[in-house]
Amino acid sequence: MSKIHVSTSVNGEPVEFLCDASASMLDALRGPLGLTGTKEGCGTGDCGACSITVDGRLVCSCLMLAVEAEGHEIATIEGMAQGETLHPLQRKFLEMAALQCGICTPGVLISARALLEKNPDPTEEEVRFGLAGNLCRCTGYDKIVRAVLETAAEMRETVR
Amino acid sequence: MTDIRYLAPSTLDEAVRAFAAASGAARILAGGTDLLVQMRAGIAKPGTIIDIKKIPELTAIEDLGGGAYRIGAAVSGAVLAEHPTFRKAWPGVLEAVNLIGSKQVQGRASPGGNLCNGSPAGDSVPAMVAAGAVVTIQGPNGRRDLPVEKVPAGPGRTTLAPGEIVVAFTLPQRPKGSGDAYLRMIPRTEMDIAVVGMGVNLTMEGGVVKAARVGLGAVAPTVLLVEDAAKALIGTKLDDAALEAAAAACRAACKPINDKRGTIAYRIKVAGVLLKRTAAIAARRAGGN
């Protein structure tokens, strides 16, 4: 079978790639696009390690075909920092040691950003609900949740 | 997952033609949150994937006025949640759709997929049944409408004929004093499969139930419309005796399985408990409308 040509936008840049019809968006990101920040965990949409946004909405890239990216806006962890300047979530995760092995971290950050864009002042319960699709087997979640709440508070201050 | 053909037609006619022509070797792709998992596990081996999200009718949400809505079968939970007015008219349907999986799954999963996957535990289905949703189906022999409860045929099976595609759900107009709600029981707090799912839709007038529909999930091979429970509520003020009669009707309708999430006895008991709790929420919402 011949490869399919896909034109899309990744982190604001127009990109084109070739893929098989059965390839997942995760396969395309980590393969032809060389963006390996997005991780593969379960491959069945349960763990959230492969979280990206498509047109601003959170999805598991393992549950999306690469060909479906045609004409949409994809955002990955690689687009989160602006050059050398980390996103406030990334900075706070480092400051508060909200990660251990780091495999879940890109997905957690993408989910947390999507959450704060919709809800800049979440309760702890809302953070836990918003991140329920991201499994972390190291931290026990408390440090992650606290880092997201602290970042939200800091970002609200900055806006003011 | 090799040698698959991917089609993304822009019209329903093209999609139906391609689906019928593939005679069983094709699968419809909406959100893909079930299909891609099945493909990865080797359970589904489609020769052709027909992506229906480029068909405008399948991804539209139409406000038909008076609380009536038409929801394209491939609309994702996230998109439905962003709709400015749907939440007010059908909070129970929305909370049920939004319980399908995580936020990530919500970005993709659709009520059409949830229905066609045929799981007795699909969260959106009992709420759609309670709402009295009508499903529009298009196939090689044209278009037809079916009450949503007539679609599931058993675990993983539907009554759709070969080549038929679910197009949209139509929710009826809301008389004044209407409210709906959906609750499910799961062993975890989030992201699990319902042990019991309960949708209740009420129309109240002066504190008296004028109309009721009850949809019950995860306790039988298909989601059930429990008419006896609705009858037990209609004409009452939702007093304890009426609620107990409706709960008993729900328990009587259960034909559940034993599995790791819940025993037969537990599921039956919980069905009665959820009826009371869900009806209370629906009644409160009805009072505010």
HADDOCK unambig.tbl for C-alpha pairs under 7 A between the chains (distance, minus, plus):
assign (segid A and resid 1 and name CA) (segid B and resid 3 and name CA) 5.83 0.50 0.50
assign (segid A and resid 21 and name CA) (segid B and resid 4 and name CA) 5.87 0.50 0.50
assign (segid A and resid 21 and name CA) (segid B and resid 5 and name CA) 6.29 0.50 0.50
assign (segid A and resid 21 and name CA) (segid B and resid 6 and name CA) 5.72 0.50 0.50
assign (segid A and resid 22 and name CA) (segid B and resid 1 and name CA) 5.63 0.50 0.50
assign (segid A and resid 22 and name CA) (segid B and resid 2 and name CA) 6.38 0.50 0.50
assign (segid A and resid 22 and name CA) (segid B and resid 4 and name CA) 6.19 0.50 0.50
assign (segid A and resid 44 and name CA) (segid B and resid 37 and name CA) 5.35 0.50 0.50
assign (segid A and resid 57 and name CA) (segid B and resid 107 and name CA) 5.69 0.50 0.50
assign (segid A and resid 58 and name CA) (segid B and resid 103 and name CA) 6.61 0.50 0.50
assign (segid A and resid 58 and name CA) (segid B and resid 104 and name CA) 4.97 0.50 0.50
assign (segid A and resid 58 and name CA) (segid B and resid 107 and name CA) 5.49 0.50 0.50
assign (segid A and resid 59 and name CA) (segid B and resid 104 and name CA) 4.07 0.50 0.50
assign (segid A and resid 59 and name CA) (segid B and resid 105 and name CA) 6.16 0.50 0.50
assign (segid A and resid 59 and name CA) (segid B and resid 107 and name CA) 5.20 0.50 0.50
assign (segid A and resid 59 and name CA) (segid B and resid 108 and name CA) 6.66 0.50 0.50
assign (segid A and resid 60 and name CA) (segid B and resid 104 and name CA) 5.51 0.50 0.50
assign (segid A and resid 60 and name CA) (segid B and resid 105 and name CA) 6.94 0.50 0.50
assign (segid A and resid 63 and name CA) (segid B and resid 32 and name CA) 6.32 0.50 0.50
assign (segid A and resid 63 and name CA) (segid B and resid 33 and name CA) 5.77 0.50 0.50
assign (segid A and resid 63 and name CA) (segid B and resid 36 and name CA) 5.88 0.50 0.50
assign (segid A and resid 64 and name CA) (segid B and resid 32 and name CA) 6.74 0.50 0.50
assign (segid A and resid 130 and name CA) (segid B and resid 103 and name CA) 6.49 0.50 0.50
assign (segid A and resid 132 and name CA) (segid B and resid 102 and name CA) 6.32 0.50 0.50
assign (segid A and resid 132 and name CA) (segid B and resid 190 and name CA) 6.74 0.50 0.50
assign (segid A and resid 133 and name CA) (segid B and resid 102 and name CA) 4.69 0.50 0.50
assign (segid A and resid 133 and name CA) (segid B and resid 103 and name CA) 6.32 0.50 0.50
assign (segid A and resid 133 and name CA) (segid B and resid 104 and name CA) 6.55 0.50 0.50
